[in-house]
Amino acid sequence: MAVAPGAIDAPRSPTTRACPPSGWRRCGRGSWRNTPLGRLGEAPEEVARVITSLAAPDAGFLTGAVVPVDGGALVT
């Protein structure tokens, strides 16, 4: 099992470092604007929730999958 995060809003990420201090929401650069959700992921909470779900007993029969956590970037 693997989790594949997409662009995440983290202080040290290249995506947010390229933006002004006012934040990425005002930054005109980045492929995140083209995702269906139109935003970056909120780290680490959104990725952690997916990992927690995959570790739960209800996911016990799920094997060998790569789960993208990318706001739909792979489908656009």
Legacy VTK file of the C-alpha trace (Angstrom):
# vtk DataFile Version 3.0
C-alpha trace
ASCII
DATASET POLYDATA
POINTS 76 float
0.000 0.000 0.000
1.250 3.462 -0.827
-0.066 7.003 -0.555
0.984 9.444 -3.273
0.460 13.046 -2.146
0.179 15.769 -4.746
0.898 19.451 -4.168
0.657 20.141 -0.442
0.567 23.512 1.301
3.589 23.141 3.552
6.008 25.901 4.608
9.020 24.235 2.989
7.396 23.015 -0.234
8.693 24.437 -3.533
5.124 25.356 -4.480
4.569 27.654 -1.514
8.145 29.009 -1.408
7.621 30.412 -4.927
4.705 32.498 -3.680
4.783 35.791 -1.792
4.495 35.769 2.012
0.777 36.557 1.693
0.246 32.925 0.748
-0.275 30.600 -2.174
-3.930 31.556 -2.598
-2.805 34.872 -4.089
0.016 33.330 -6.086
-0.693 33.013 -9.796
1.720 30.126 -10.365
1.240 26.453 -9.861
-0.506 23.544 -11.485
-2.769 23.286 -8.420
-5.112 25.806 -10.048
-5.874 23.176 -12.691
-7.006 20.487 -10.256
-10.735 19.846 -9.817
-10.516 21.105 -6.223
-8.569 24.209 -7.296
-6.325 24.258 -4.246
-3.321 22.667 -2.615
-3.689 19.920 -0.050
-3.656 20.931 3.585
-0.674 19.196 5.111
-0.361 17.086 7.067
-4.010 16.651 7.979
-5.478 15.577 4.628
-2.750 13.050 3.878
-2.849 11.744 7.460
-6.610 11.107 7.228
-6.086 8.932 4.141
-3.302 6.982 5.847
-5.488 6.484 8.932
-8.309 5.151 6.754
-5.978 2.718 4.992
-4.679 1.448 8.331
-8.188 0.767 9.637
-9.577 -2.783 9.803
-12.162 -1.900 7.124
-9.323 -1.622 4.565
-7.977 -5.061 5.439
-8.614 -6.563 1.987
-7.026 -3.661 0.094
-3.526 -4.545 -1.080
-0.957 -3.308 -3.576
-2.724 -0.039 -4.305
-1.303 3.422 -4.743
-3.790 5.962 -3.424
-3.375 9.456 -4.864
-4.092 12.345 -2.502
-3.844 15.094 -5.107
-7.154 16.936 -5.382
-7.972 15.125 -8.612
-4.802 16.159 -10.472
-4.387 12.718 -12.010
-7.773 12.868 -13.713
-7.336 16.290 -15.301
LINES 1 77
76 0 1 2 3 4 5 6 7 8 9 10 11 12 13 14 15 16 17 18 19 20 21 22 23 24 25 26 27 28 29 30 31 32 33 34 35 36 37 38 39 40 41 42 43 44 45 46 47 48 49 50 51 52 53 54 55 56 57 58 59 60 61 62 63 64 65 66 67 68 69 70 71 72 73 74 75
